[in-house]
Amino acid sequence: MRILTTLLAALLALPSLAATVVIRNVNVVSMTSSKVAEKQTVVISDGKIGSILKEGAMVKLPEGTTIIDGAGKYLIPGLAEMHGHIPPPNAPGGLLADVLVMYLANGITTVRGMLGHDGQLNLREWAKTGEIVSPNLYVAGPSFNGDSINSPQEAIDKVKAQKKEGWDLLKVHPGLTLEEYDAMAKTAKEEGIRFAGHVPEAVGLLHAIEMGQETFDHMDGYSEYLEADKGPVDEKKLAAIVKKSKEAGVWIVPTSALWAVLFNGVPLETLNAYPELKYVPENAVATWGRMYTSRAKSLTPEVTKNVMTNRTRILRALHEGGVKILMGTDAPQQFSVPGFSLHRELLYMKEAGMSPFEILKSGTVNVGQYFAKQDSFGTIETGKRADLVLLNANPLTDIQNLSKIEGVMVHGRWFSRTDLDDRLATIAKKYSRMATEK
């Protein structure tokens, strides 16, 4: 009870909710096209986009309306972290509240949590109703893996249980046998629940696609199928698997920035200099460093180069082949700090040939399409969920402008830059104090 009370105290520090919010004279990047609609007035009521008008149009506003000056700024739909992790409510030190704030402070208004814990279904509902400081949450249940599943019947039972409990999807981890995976996949189809994540070694990429796995996170299975660690990939084999992926309606969550870390493709001194590490406990950063050093004993420069070069080639081919990409980073993870990691991911997507509009689409429009049966968001249109990010520069001219955030709105609730900075400063101060006390 004490843990829950402390958690709620941290999460419930919400700004007041105005019934109507107006963002005036703003340049709107609606994501319905690659054009910018200049000098617009956007009216938000009861958590949804009410109307979008030319600046100067007459509009009657109720008393108490909050007016935000958007002059010279750019309004985009809220971004998404499609492979995020949401700490359990009983995580020590207020970690859950910290993670949710870091997501929001970086413009992330939707998180697909990819590892279920007790209490997350409640969190999802509290986020939906605006009772806590949080992005919108969609959550996978506790994972299907070699330790949690020991027979096809256990897989069947677990699918049915998670569907009944109300999880949004099933999470696949390594270790499942072919029979267990097939039992899970067939039952998921019967029960009407999607499944996503990794490709168990005994299953393989081709079979996982054929069985209806929906998202392949980290491009899992593709590098193995194409033997990306050994040298240049077979272009004919790559083209064939891209075609199969497109026809099957597969979605890809690349998490390339993390894989650059896991294959030591970024120098450790560069990683240790990331400014966002001030929002992470000192002992966690030290552990990440030791893991990096340990990997260096078995990873050769040739393997690192092959993997990184080929992952870029594979992502480029998937994108050019029409396979839909979803923005995701697998945070929190090694040197992958919630929210901040998304802005590092952008550079890898750019390197794979994606334009700023296409990158932005992977975190907005595509996510809205993925969750279309559950809600309506991902573009700036009348009636859509009011998840918005106000930027100080145009992201369509330079995708790195996504980090120039003036404010974030989730479900119609506005968080100013000052508010977000104050919340981040509280997190940094906490971990700085812990380091000093140690």
C-alpha positions, -999 to +999 in steps of 0.1 A: +000+000+000+029+024+008+044+018-026+011+024-044+006+056-024+041+069-032+036+060-069+003+078-072+017+109-055+044+112-081+021+104-111-008+126-101+012+158-102-008+170-132-014+204-147-049+216-146-071+205-175-089+233-194-121+223-211-109+241-243-074+249-254-065+270-285-032+270-303-031+302-323-012+312-354+007+279-357+021+261-387+003+227-388+021+196-400-010+175-401+007+144-416-023+139-440+002+152-466+038+165-466+026+201-469+026+226-440-006+246-434+006+280-422-009+302-396-037+280-384-058+281-352-063+247-337-091+243-311-090+213-287-121+204-266-126+175-242-094+158-253-100+159-290-092+182-319-124+202-323-116+224-353-087+237-375-092+272-388-073+298-407-058+324-383-082+353-380-113+333-384-141+341-360-146+315-333-166+317-301-146+304-272-160+294-237-148+312-206-116+298-192-102+288-226-064+283-225-047+301-254-012+291-266+007+313-290+021+292-318+035+320-339+066+308-358+062+273-344+051+239-359+025+216-346+028+179-352+009+148-340+023+132-309+051+107-314+051+070-305+076+046-289+065+013-304+089-009-284+090+007-250+092-008-215+070+003-187+085-005-153+062-024-129+043-002-104+064-016-075+098-007-092+119+010-065+129+047-064+099+061-084+114+046-116+079+042-132+070+079-128+105+089-141+102+068-172+067+081-181+078+117-177+109+112-198+087+098-226+064+128-225+092+153-223+105+141-256+072+143-274+061+107-270+024+106-264+019+068-272+039+039-258+034+003-268+048-015-237+065-047-247+069-066-214+039-070-192+039-067-154+012-068-127-005-035-124+001-023-159-036-028-170-046-003-143-019+021-154-032+019-190-067+029-178-054+057-156-034+071-185-064+069-208-086+089-184-058+114-177-055+105-140-017+102-142+012+119-160+017+095-188+016+089-226-013+067-238-003+031-230-009-001-250+005-031-232+017-066-241+012-093-214+040-112-197+061-128-224+060-162-241+095-176-238+114-207-231+110-204-193+074-193-192+061-219-216+069-256-214+043-272-237+019-264-265-010-266-240+006-241-217+009-217-247-028-222-255-038-216-219-016-185-216-031-169-248-066-174-235-057-161-201-041-129-215-070-123-238-095-126-210-074-103-188-075-076-214-039-072-226-035-055-260-011-080-275+011-110-268+049-106-265+071-133-281+106-139-267+133-165-277+132-200-265+098-213-277+098-246-296+081-247-330+052-266-315+047-241-287+049-211-311+024-226-335+000-234-306+003-198-294-001-183-330-032-205-338-049-197-305-041-160-308-058-160-342-089-178-328-090-155-298-085-123-318-053-110-301-022-099-320+013-111-312+047-095-318+083-093-308+112-117-314+116-148-337+125-179-317+154-198-333+134-230-337+107-210-356+126-189-381+116-158-400+097-174-429+075-195-406+068-166-382+056-145-411+034-173-424+019-178-389+008-142-388+033-126-365+025-089-368+056-069-358+092-079-360+109-059-334+146-051-337+142-065-373+145-098-354+150-128-377+160-107-407+197-105-399+198-142-391+179-152-422+203-131-444+234-140-424+242-103-419+272-109-397+291-128-424+294-102-452+273-085-478+237-099-479+224-118-508+204-092-528+181-117-544+173-133-510+168-098-495+144-088-523+124-121-519+120-116-481+110-080-485+083-090-510+070-117-487+070-093-458+050-067-478+025-093-490+020-105-454+014-070-440+044-072-417+054-042-396+090-035-386+102-018-354+140-013-362+155-002-328+187+005-347+203+029-322+202+001-296+216-025-319+245-001-326+252-002-289+247-040-285+272-046-313+297-020-300+292+001-331+294+033-310+326+040-289+320+036-252+334+071-245+307+085-268+280+066-251+292+077-216+290+113-228+253+112-236+238+141-216+206+121-209+225+098-186+219+123-158+184+109-157+197+073-151+210+058-118+248+058-117+249+021-110+229+013-142+252+033-164+282+015-148+266-018-155+260-009-191+297+000-194+308-033-180+285-051-205+300-032-234+335-041-223+326-077-219+311-079-254+343-064-268+361-097-259+340-117-284+329-092-310+354-086-339+355-053-357+345-072-389+313-086-373+304-052-359+309-036-393+290-063-412+260-062-388+257-024-388+261-021-426+237-048-433+210-037-409+210-003-427+208-021-460+179-043-448+160-014-434+164+005-466+151-024-486+122-030-464+112+007-465+117+010-503+097-023-507+067-008-490+069-026-457+056-003-430+080+010-404+071+018-368+092+041-346+107+023-316+139+021-296+135-005-268+139+019-239+149+018-211+178-003-222+216-001-224+223+036-231+188+038-245+172+064-222+133+067-225+123+094-249+158+106-256+166+074-274+139+082-300+159+112-311+190+091-316+170+065-336+161+092-362+196+093-375+197+056-383+164+059-402+178+088-421+209+068-430+186+041-444+172+065-469+140+076-451+130+113-457+120+135-428+083+130-437+087+092-439+105+091-405+078+113-390+052+090-405+066+060-388+059+076-354+025+091-362+004+080-391+016+044-392+011+041-354-025+054-358-031+028-385-017+000-363-040+010-335-070+020-357-093-005-342-087+009-307-086+047-311-082+075-336-050+094-336-017+099-356-028+129-377-040+164-369-076+163-381-110+171-365-122+144-342-088+129-336-073+123-301-055+155-291-020+142-288+002+170-301+038+183-300+046+220-305+081+225-321+103+256-325+114+245-360+101+226-390+108+188-388+102+184-425+133+204-433+155+187-407+142+157-388+164+166-358+141+196-352+119+170-335+140+176-304+131+213-303+100+209-282+081+238-269+053+218-253+034+185-254-003+177-253-017+143-244-054+137-245-059+175-245-038+181-214-010+206-220+025+203-206+046+234-213+084+234-218+089+249-184+067+222-168+086+194-186+120+209-177+110+211-141+100+175-140+132+164-157+153+185-133+136+167-104+147+134-118+183+145-125+185+160-090+174+127-075+200+107-092+227+133-086+219+132-049+219+094-049+254+094-065+267+120-040+253+100-010+269+069-023 
